[in-house]
Amino acid sequence: MAKTPQEQLRAYLKDAHALEQMSLQMTQAAAKASKDSELRQLFEHHHQETEEHERLIRQRIEAHGDRTSTVKDIGARVAAMAKGVAASLPPDTPGRLVRDGYVQEHTEIASYELLERVATQAGDSETADVARRIRDNERETAEKLAGMWDRAAQLSLSTTPG
């Protein structure tokens, strides 16, 4: 049975919240794993932004009379923690941190593109506006990460045992 626009909107809001939970874990782990001060600052700064994103999405969920999805949030946190542990083990951690951060940002961008459109169709201009603002911020972070490819490669090569 097809969902109503409001039901789909609430589902996508919960998906976005779970992604933000994952991003909180990943940015924290990446900041801790980064030996490079520039990378660490990038991840620390985005961690603070992500805390704001999580708050905004949680508020939109609550505005719809709903609560966050504990199951999705726990699953996202577990996946992110596993990613964080894995990122701290290989010798080319800087490259993996930038790569994984870049992928995470684009997953979030896609999520917010969809959320904005469903919110608009559901007549929820406040959620559409929040989705646009967060999406734009995720794009900025993705661009910052893309600007780190050369540095990440150089750092990865300098930490690889030879």
C-alpha positions as MATLAB code, in Angstrom:
seq = 'MAKTPQEQLRAYLKDAHALEQMSLQMTQAAAKASKDSELRQLFEHHHQETEEHERLIRQRIEAHGDRTSTVKDIGARVAAMAKGVAASLPPDTPGRLVRDGYVQEHTEIASYELLERVATQAGDSETADVARRIRDNERETAEKLAGMWDRAAQLSLSTTPG';
ca = [
       0.000    0.000    0.000;
       1.369    3.406   -0.955;
       2.253    5.847    1.790;
       0.683    9.248    2.026;
       3.041   12.204    1.442;
       3.019   12.882    5.206;
       3.869    9.252    6.040;
       6.710    9.262    3.510;
       7.923   12.584    4.877;
       8.084   11.205    8.417;
       9.954    8.130    7.146;
      12.516   10.286    5.308;
      12.919   12.523    8.348;
      13.761    9.451   10.421;
      16.204    8.293    7.735;
      17.872   11.719    7.793;
      18.090   11.575   11.581;
      19.754    8.165   11.437;
      22.249    9.522    8.874;
      23.038   12.434   11.193;
      23.567    9.987   14.066;
      25.999    8.069   11.867;
      27.734   11.286   10.849;
      28.116   12.328   14.496;
      29.934    9.087   15.250;
      32.025    9.230   12.075;
      33.119   12.861   12.461;
      34.071   12.279   16.075;
      36.047    9.139   15.199;
      37.689   10.851   12.214;
      38.748   13.841   14.315;
      40.302   11.511   16.904;
      42.043    9.394   14.245;
      43.451   12.401   12.359;
      47.074   13.082   13.156;
      47.023   15.992   10.695;
      45.783   19.212   12.306;
      44.041   20.470    9.144;
      42.060   17.249    8.719;
      41.285   17.104   12.432;
      39.973   20.688   12.402;
      37.807   19.945    9.360;
      36.225   16.936   11.059;
      35.836   18.725   14.407;
      34.134   21.675   12.713;
      31.782   19.431   10.777;
      31.004   17.497   13.951;
      29.693   20.736   15.464;
      27.646   21.429   12.332;
      26.283   17.890   12.438;
      25.106   18.388   16.024;
      23.032   21.304   14.725;
      21.729   19.221   11.797;
      20.642   16.468   14.175;
      18.830   19.002   16.364;
      17.018   20.559   13.389;
      15.877   17.190   12.043;
      14.786   16.007   15.491;
      12.714   19.194   15.834;
      11.028   18.556   12.478;
      10.236   14.972   13.509;
       8.723   16.252   16.753;
       6.768   18.933   14.824;
       5.015   16.047   13.089;
       4.096   14.547   16.462;
       6.580   11.724   16.048;
       9.777   10.536   17.717;
      13.140    9.504   16.309;
      13.610    5.868   15.356;
      15.687    4.188   18.049;
      16.305    1.120   15.888;
      17.559    3.171   12.916;
      19.647    5.432   15.156;
      21.306    2.512   16.935;
      22.014    0.783   13.621;
      23.583    3.962   12.246;
      25.735    4.406   15.342;
      26.957    0.804   15.267;
      27.844    1.089   11.568;
      29.670    4.364   12.172;
      31.582    2.990   15.155;
      32.703    0.008   13.085;
      33.816    2.412   10.355;
      35.700    4.505   12.915;
      37.511    1.490   14.310;
      38.402    0.289   10.819;
      39.663    3.745    9.848;
      42.056    3.835   12.761;
      43.708    0.505   11.863;
      45.100    0.709    8.306;
      48.259    2.682    7.591;
      46.554    4.933    5.011;
      44.033    6.357    7.477;
      44.112    9.952    6.099;
      43.010    8.772    2.662;
      40.317    6.535    4.085;
      39.011    9.280    6.371;
      38.665   11.747    3.507;
      37.184    9.108    1.198;
      34.649    7.912    3.747;
      33.767   11.463    4.763;
      33.244   12.404    1.119;
      30.958    9.402    0.584;
      29.004   10.174    3.775;
      28.482   13.796    2.707;
      27.127   12.751   -0.680;
      24.792   10.218    0.919;
      23.466   13.020    3.119;
      23.162   15.395    0.140;
      21.040   12.800   -1.665;
      18.920   12.271    1.436;
      18.248   15.993    1.792;
      17.485   16.407   -1.915;
      14.768   13.776   -1.568;
      13.555   15.095    1.783;
      13.175   18.605    0.374;
      11.060   17.389   -2.527;
       8.818   15.154   -0.443;
       8.375   17.933    2.140;
       7.377   20.338   -0.628;
       4.868   17.869   -2.051;
       3.525   17.226    1.470;
       3.041   20.973    1.950;
       5.678   21.271    4.703;
       7.675   24.347    3.728;
       9.521   24.455    7.076;
      10.969   20.969    6.591;
      11.776   21.764    2.944;
      13.684   24.862    4.101;
      15.595   22.903    6.760;
      16.445   20.218    4.190;
      17.777   22.859    1.755;
      19.895   24.552    4.424;
      21.404   21.295    5.652;
      21.948   20.037    2.079;
      23.830   23.228    1.206;
      26.011   22.814    4.276;
      26.726   19.184    3.377;
      27.747   20.311   -0.114;
      30.169   22.840    1.383;
      31.724   20.126    3.521;
      31.965   17.753    0.552;
      33.790   20.503   -1.377;
      36.188   21.031    1.537;
      36.882   17.303    1.624;
      37.397   17.261   -2.149;
      39.964   19.996   -1.659;
      41.878   17.614    0.617;
      42.482   14.806   -1.914;
      46.116   15.746   -2.603;
      46.875   16.260    1.083;
      45.172   12.978    2.026;
      47.120   11.098   -0.646;
      50.391   12.671    0.477;
      49.679   11.884    4.134;
      48.628    8.340    3.289;
      51.826    7.739    1.343;
      53.967    9.164    4.117;
      52.342    6.850    6.690;
      52.507    3.712    4.554;
      55.277    1.387    5.725;
      57.874    1.052    3.038;
];
